[in-house]
Every structure is written in C-alpha cells, then in structure tokens.
Amino acid sequence: MTTALLPTGFRDRLPPFADAAARLEQAVLGTAYAHGYERADPALAEFEAGLAGRLKAARAQDAVRFVDPVSQATLAIRPDMTAQIGRIAATRMAHHPRPVRLSYAGPVLKLRASQLSPNREMRQIGCELIGLDTVAAAREIVEVVVAALTAAGVADVSIDFTLPDLIDVLASGPFPVDAVRIDALRDRLDAKDAGGVAAIAPAYLPLIAAAGPFFEAHDRLCAFDAGGALTSRLEALWQIADGLKGRVALTLDPTERHGFEYQSWLGFSIFAGGLRGEIGRGGTYTILHEDGAEEAAVGFSLYADAIVAAGLADTDRRRLFVPLGTDPAVTARMRGEGWVTVAALEAGDTPAAQLCTHVLADGEARAL
Ligand SMILES: N[C@@H](Cc1c[nH]c[nH+]1)C(=O)O
C-alpha cells in the first residue's frame, strides 16, 4: 500500500480549485454577515451522544466515531454542522435574545459515501436562524442563500421545495396508514412508483402527480388538500416561493425526502447551472435543549466542493509575471491595483512556468 494515496472518499484540493472554493466561501459568508449572521466555528469532533440527539427526528448519525484516548469517551467527527450550531444556540448562547443568527464554514465527514456523491469529506458553508421557523424566517433564509450565490457568481440558481413531514401529517390525520407500512409507502412515493403506492395507500397517489414547476404543482397540491390538514403549510409555502418568483427557478416535489432527515415542515434543495446534482439544502427543524424544551429553527448549508466540481465557481487565473530586477515599488503599486504579482527569483524563470497571463514591462501589465 502506498501512502501517497488517500482513503476512499477523501481528496486534496489543489490550485486553482482550492482558491476558487475559498473565494466562494468568502462571498457566501460575507453576504451572510451583511444580513446579520455572525460566524460560529464549532469543534471538529465532540461527544457522540451530544451530536446525535440534538435535533429532533434525526436518526443515528452517519458519523465516523472513535474512542478518545484522553477522555475515554466516544467522540464523533461532525457529519453536519447544523446540529453543532443547534448545540451552541441551546447551551452557550441560550441566554441570547431570539432569533439568533449564525453562519459557519468547515469540513464535515460522513461515514459512508452516498449514491450521489462519492466524497466522504466535504466543506459545508451555511447559515442557521434559531428561535423561529415562521414564513418570515424561512423567507429570510432563502433570500440570504440566493443573495450569497449571486455574490459568489453562481448562475441559474433553482430551488426545489419539499414538505419533509408531509407523510407523517397525512398518516396521523386524514389518511391513516399502518405504522409498519409507512416506511414502505415513503419509499414508493420517493421512487414515484404509482403501482406501489396504490397497493399500500391509494389516497396518496395524487402526491406523485403534484411534482414539477412550483406554481402548477402547488395548485395540484391545493386541489388534493386533505380536509384542511395541509392548508397552513401550503399557504406558507406559497408565500415563501412568491418572494423568489422571477428571480430563481422554482419547483415543488412534495414527497422528496432524500437528505431531509430532521427537517420539519419545510425543506428545499438548491441547484445551479442546470446541473442535476444539488449544491445545497435547507429547511426548518427543531433543536432539543438539555431540559427537553424544543426550539424551532431554519437554515441552509451549501457544499463548496459540489459547486467547484460542477465548474460553477470562478477558477480563472490572472497573474502578472514580474521580471528579475523590477523595482519593488512598481510591483507593490500593481498589487495595489489588484494584480496578483509573481516575482522571478532566478534569471531563467518564465511567465509560462509561473502560470502567468500577463507580464510586467515598462511599468505596465501586458497580456500574453
Ligand atoms: N445541514 C443540512 C441542511 C440544513 C441546514 N439547516 C437546516 N437544514 C444539510 O446539509 O443537509
């Protein structure tokens, strides 16, 4: 075995991609900051028990665990920073007035690669608004993510809304389903398998057709409205989407549940550049406090690697080659004008070897 290779699911990021990811992160966090979201930087690993039980409805986490030789406790490397932000808001920042607005960026590690992404280690950048999961709060969160992607130069953004707790609401209300068959029903709805759904609970069939461009799909879902059980959700969803109308493409897939493990009434996937894979996700969720109290929240996470790998981040180089013997004051002036200067340190050095696009000659930048 060679130690030059990395384990499955891990990779190094090299120039210019690592720079592109850093610029993207800066643009997103800058936009978040300008909207009142201050940065929190949670620990890379923490007590497994504290991480796993923090968000209501979260199943056993998909986390890499290990026994810490120092504390003798089982620790988990974070697979998702949202639960950590929830912990911070519920403990050290519990006394802060609500809502609390926090942003974050850092690596997360999954135990297994998913079908959609072979990577186990990813960089997450996000915002969480803790204390509210109202329409106003959700509108702000989707507004921030759209503004952040615009600031980062990511074009053709589209948002696919979903209702993560839809089946639970219907099953515990108008359309009861046997507890043992509910997972199978979710599965068949996820697969858009009409035959399978019909065999379990035909009342759910219209949900398959209620997916597509947002406003049409919303109309179909309203027509389906199950004795008022969904009225408030549908009204809220409409208001959130209405705020984005005309600026980003909007779709609705009410039974989509991939990646929405702990989200409550609202979930959304973020796409860009006409690509199939999602670049981020978000939604409403519930934080559990130490005393059992529950607190509503809403947020989003973007995946920098997915954005860079899809070619949606700016990876162009613009570098100015500075020949040997150039007056350092001139080079400093060029940097002051925004140039990236690369100084020759030896006589034989060339602009090509230094990946330069321009060369400094007679105090001016000349394109190569
Ligand atoms: N952290 C979630 C998205 C999210 C943030 N806040 C609420 N949901 C994810 O990466 O899937």
Residues whose N, C-alpha, C, O or C-beta is under 5 A from the ligand:
A	BS01	LIG	D80 T82 C127 G259 R281 G282 G283 V298 G299 F300 S301
